[in-house]
């Protein structure tokens, strides 16, 4: 039986990354972090000194760049043109650059092929913001995670606090509000729940509870496919 393509969308701080990784590990599926794709392209553009305003060069860059995900010793690695950039794309500087480049329509269109290529064989758990509506509209199982603004801000604040002692809960909440507004209002691939997506409110749920809920839906889908 063909392995499923599972997508998990939702706003920042809803818990997508953590539960996606846990679910992928439980199912022995590949975890596709779409955010890492945008970070990798931003790194490639930075290394080649291509500014966000040079749309033609960015278009060519997206077409010529190889981005791969590999599991090594139980950990997932990101390779940019055969070079391990797993750590390089996670710096604060790269976060800022990725945010700048990911807003460009030329980048979103350019990385669409990369994402679909990685997921064409199934057996993936992908997380992002437009996967169920744009990237994988035919995915067999779609989830849309939500949580209250205060809870999402608290989660992101606790995460940032480990590396950024100057961050404040109030500022993080404002940043998330701004990100929500930009994600929902952008013209290309806005944050939107797919009609056939299963919504899960994670506000009062633990990570294990969310993963368990998703696993049950996965089993239901497998049973449904087997019986049909």
Buried (B, 14 or more C-beta within 10 A) or exposed (E): EEBBBBBBBBBBBBBBBBBBBBBBBBBEBBBBBBBBBBBBBBBBBBEEEBEBEBBEBBBEBBEEBEBEBEEEEEEBBBBBEEEEBBEBBBEEEBBEBBBBBBBBEBBBEBBBEBBEEBBEEBBBBBBBBBBBBBBBBEBBBBBBBBBBBEBBBBBBBEBBBEEEEEBEBEEBBEBBBEBBEEBEEBEEBBBBBBEEBBEBBBEEBEEEEBBBBBBEBBEEBBEEEEEE
